[in-house]
Amino acid sequence: MSKDSLCELIRSRRSVRRYQERAVPIKKIRHILSMVAWAPSAHNSQPWRFIIITDKRRKTKLAAKMAEGFERDLKRDGVPENVRTKVANASIRRFTEAPVVIVPCLNMREMRIYLDERQESEYTMGIQSVSTAINTLLLFAHAEGFGTCWYCSPLFCKEDVRKSLSIPKDIDPQALVTMGYAAERPAKPQRKIVDEIIYLDKWGSNPKE
Ligand SMILES: Cc1cc2nc3c(=O)[nH]c(=O)nc-3n(C[C@H](O)[C@H](O)[C@H](O)COP(=O)(O)O)c2cc1C
């Protein structure tokens, strides 16, 4: 791949939230995940695990369980019941209508164990490693002609996700990624220009701030 096509690939990837009904062959999913395995990770620990869900009943069960957690949070925020129901139903639809739902997890069994404050850094490294893998997934799926969207919702209802998918206690669901053939072409969102995100030599050296 040329440098130009890599730039184009990175720039043209969008978060896709509506999909065609067309199924994604499991062979394609396996191929994409076999590329994701080449993402960098702390100590080359590769602490990522991906739960792939294509079965409609399983998707519905997971989405409904997560929506319960979502509704609980909205209730706590004082959101009226009719709005809560609408938002929860929309979230169930979003996840069940995507042909593939992927739940990337952090497997802390693959990371080092420290009995002091270094453990927190180790946990962060695990999360960063899984995030890198998710980004690779999004990009490679895009290269293969699929749309994806990264959702953070499992972070807010980890126990619900664990229960629904029988995930053990020390495996941490980190996100939910939907994937399929896109049924929309999302507009290009704004990005900060490079001068807004860099500091030369030290913090505070960015004249834009
Ligand atoms: C950590 C993370 C969490 C995200 N969570 C959500 C989410 O819960 N719902 C959603 O619609 N999009 C979510 N997104 C997608 C972002 O909204 C999207 O990447 C951003 O708006 C830029 O759009 P683009 O991906 O098309 O460039 C998330 C992205 C990341 C990296």
The ligand as a Gaussian input file, in Angstrom:
#p B3LYP/6-31G(d) Opt

LIG

0 1
 C      -13.512000       5.493000      23.191000
 C      -14.609000       5.814000      22.202000
 C      -15.921000       5.711000      22.617000
 C      -16.968000       5.983000      21.712000
 N      -18.255000       5.803000      22.144000
 C      -19.269000       6.071000      21.291000
 C      -20.606000       5.860000      21.714000
 O      -20.874000       5.416000      22.839000
 N      -21.613000       6.146000      20.838000
 C      -21.350000       6.596000      19.557000
 O      -22.303000       6.833000      18.804000
 N      -20.074000       6.778000      19.115000
 C      -19.031000       6.538000      19.948000
 N      -17.737000       6.683000      19.523000
 C      -17.465000       7.152000      18.145000
 C      -17.139000       8.648000      18.144000
 O      -18.314000       9.381000      18.381000
 C      -16.514000       9.025000      16.771000
 O      -15.304000       8.331000      16.611000
 C      -16.242000      10.527000      16.678000
 O      -17.438000      11.262000      16.707000
 C      -15.502000      10.877000      15.385000
 O      -16.193000      10.407000      14.251000
 P      -15.513000       9.434000      13.192000
 O      -15.204000       8.132000      13.901000
 O      -16.519000       9.237000      12.090000
 O      -14.266000      10.080000      12.694000
 C      -16.673000       6.405000      20.384000
 C      -15.332000       6.480000      19.981000
 C      -14.313000       6.175000      20.866000
 C      -12.871000       6.239000      20.384000

